[in-house]
């Protein structure tokens, strides 16, 4: 059984317990995962956000309005076509 270490930065988001926090491997994104032995909750301290920059979004919309399909834009920029369609829908019919 692993020994729990006390670190003031590690705090369970569910119960708020600072003690009895142990490392519990890594997530798919590569960040450290922790386990609260008190509440049996797995969590990460700093989860990674997979977001695209505003410049990339604007470029995707510009390419789409230039005549390329959403699927084509996704292939050009290496992303899902669903992202492109979601940004176009969110942006409305505004052309840049």
RAKAVEN-V676880 format. One line per field, one symbol per residue. ss: DSSP state (A for helix, B for strand, O for the rest). burial: I if it has 24 or more other C-alpha atoms within 12 Angstrom, else O. A space follows every 50 residues. Layout:
BEGIN
ss->???
burial->???
END
This chain:
BEGIN
ss->OOOOBOOOOOOOOOOOOOOOBBBBBBOOOOOBBBBBOOOOBBBBOOOOOO OOOAAAAAAAAAAAAOOOOAAAAAAAAOOOAAAAAAAAAAAOOOOO
burial->OOOOOOOOOIIIOOOOOIOIIIIOOOOOOOOOIIIIIOOOOIIIOOOOOO OOOOOOIOIIIIIIOOOOOIOOIIOOIOOOOOIIIOIIOOOOOOOO
END
